């Protein structure tokens, strides 16, 4: 194990400890507030957001339009993660421009941001998977990608559940049925909605929304990339 791998392993162990941590009282309270906010928001808003996320999730599960990269083989961890860094920078710029553009347009364009940002995130995860040498034509790798997504954008209690499966992913793989329809996409989209609702509401304020959109999208891409890196490191060292 070289110096880079030793450093990466230390970072991974810190991340694992964070993933195993149970929800604090503040996090439980925050989740309760989010649930109350959901009750206040108009039903039409819930319908629009839910449908957008549902459709994008189906595209990820069944479509092939995002599968564009051949897995990179015969590379060390450092080389792979240099590639991931380049990919993240590119997708972060794309998300920033998209967030600023849709945020400047108020409610209608703000709603359009949801499926657009989802597609950017998923495409980035597909490319990151290829950078680590994994073939996303295998539906089990797509399940792993969606698990990474949940780790990044879920409540702490849900994060604990997902991480427990991912930590023993080779065992989890053996329990997966051949039918990808079994994925719990309903919980997936509800958790994602709860995570981003407040930020996206602010993004719908004309003018101000452009600044919020650019900032929030950048932060979301950074968090997703970091989560993906640690998740694939976990498999690399296993």
Secondary structure, DSSP 8 states (H G I E B T S, - for coil): --HHHHHHHHHHHHHHHHHH----HHHHHHHHHHHHHHHHS-HHHHHHHHHHHHHHHHHHHH--TT-------S--HHHHHHHHHHHHHHHHHHHHHHHHHHHTT-HHHHHHHHHHHHHHHHHHHHHHHHHTT--TTSHHHHHHHHHHHHHHSS-HHHHHHHHHHHHTHHHHHHH--S-GGGS-HHHHHHHHHHHHHHHHHHHTSTTHHHHHHHHHHHHHHHHHHHHHHHHHHHHHH-
